[in-house]
């Protein structure tokens, strides 16, 4: 299975580009865990927002290329050096994607609206002072503003525009980002969610969340939907899932 993801020794690097780390590995592990579903999903357009070194988008391509054909892959990053490094990583692995230097998906959102089947995002999620958000260079890869949510909250509405009716989003978050609040926000837009991977390190507790459009909600009255969202049931289910994942990891 390891041959189906990017090789670290072939990942290009630069001092101004975020290198693959625990969050990158957790996101790729989530894609690995969901590989069978991704293949059955048969995506036609896949995209990474904030590609950095190119490790994740390259891994996604390698995971799917032997089973799913005719896929258009895209990757964006606000850092032009990261865009260059991603191209080098892709080339080193013998795969291709359109790599675009853009802030989230500026200039692409209208053209790609409703057409992206898989989006992967490892956003700047580290809680920092607001003035650090959007700084040039490598700082743009981690500075997330208050509660680490400033960039995440900008990305989610764009993702909602880009995703197709069958679209899936894989998102890296920290517990300090209030992931249950993120899930509730997306629930109001009609998305279901689940935790794919939970990963604890010495410095952080990572959660890889998966979102998809909940077609079961289409036939519900809006009042019932609002009651469901605002009830404590969703919150308790979220934390129950998190507890089960942590218990499973401790037993290993």
ABEGO torsion letter per residue (X at the ends): XAAABBBAAABBBBAABBBBBAAAAAAAAAAAAAAAAAAAAGBABBBBBGAEAGAAAAAAAAAAAAABBGBBBBBBBABAAAAAAAAAAAAAAGBBBBBBBBBGABGAAAAABGABABBBBBBBABBBBAAABGBBEAAAAABAEBGGAAAAAAAAAAAAAABBAABBBBBBBBAAAGAAAAAAAAAAAGBBBBBABBBBBAABBBBBBBBBBBAAAAABBAAAAAAAAABAAAAAAAAAAAAAAAAAAAAX
